[in-house]
């Protein structure tokens, strides 16, 4: 009876840990996504005389994404 109770407590603890880790992973993904969005808002491309047509095309492709 006691062993069965210990098993149930261990199982419950494991499930709680899995839920906690899943929540941490989701929070981390949301933080990274938000950070990436903010970086894109403040991205300032450098255009100067050294820019080539290929670099300008790459910049156009990146801004479409």
HUZI-V566249 format. One record per backbone hydrogen bond with DSSP energy under -0.5 kcal/mol. NH is the residue of the N-H (numbers start at 1). CO is the residue of the C=O. E is the energy in kcal/mol with one decimal. If there is no record, write none. Layout:
nh->NH co->CO e->E
nh->NH co->CO e->E
This chain:
nh->5 co->1 e->-2.0
nh->6 co->2 e->-2.7
nh->7 co->3 e->-2.3
nh->8 co->4 e->-2.1
nh->9 co->5 e->-2.3
nh->10 co->6 e->-2.6
nh->11 co->7 e->-2.5
nh->12 co->8 e->-2.5
nh->13 co->9 e->-2.6
nh->14 co->10 e->-2.5
nh->15 co->11 e->-2.2
nh->16 co->12 e->-2.4
nh->17 co->13 e->-2.4
nh->18 co->14 e->-2.3
nh->19 co->15 e->-2.3
nh->20 co->16 e->-2.4
nh->21 co->17 e->-2.6
nh->22 co->18 e->-2.4
nh->23 co->19 e->-2.2
nh->24 co->20 e->-2.2
nh->25 co->21 e->-2.5
nh->26 co->22 e->-2.3
nh->27 co->23 e->-2.5
nh->28 co->24 e->-2.4
nh->29 co->25 e->-2.3
nh->30 co->26 e->-2.4
nh->31 co->27 e->-2.4
nh->32 co->28 e->-2.5
nh->33 co->29 e->-2.5
nh->34 co->30 e->-2.6
nh->35 co->31 e->-2.5
nh->36 co->32 e->-2.5
nh->37 co->33 e->-2.3
nh->38 co->34 e->-2.3
nh->39 co->35 e->-2.4
nh->40 co->36 e->-2.1
nh->41 co->37 e->-1.6
nh->42 co->38 e->-1.6
nh->43 co->40 e->-0.7
nh->45 co->43 e->-0.5
nh->47 co->45 e->-0.6
nh->48 co->46 e->-0.5
nh->51 co->48 e->-1.9
nh->56 co->52 e->-2.2
nh->57 co->53 e->-2.4
nh->58 co->54 e->-2.3
nh->59 co->55 e->-2.2
nh->60 co->56 e->-2.2
nh->61 co->57 e->-2.4
nh->62 co->58 e->-2.3
nh->63 co->59 e->-2.3
nh->64 co->60 e->-1.2
nh->65 co->61 e->-0.7
nh->65 co->62 e->-0.8
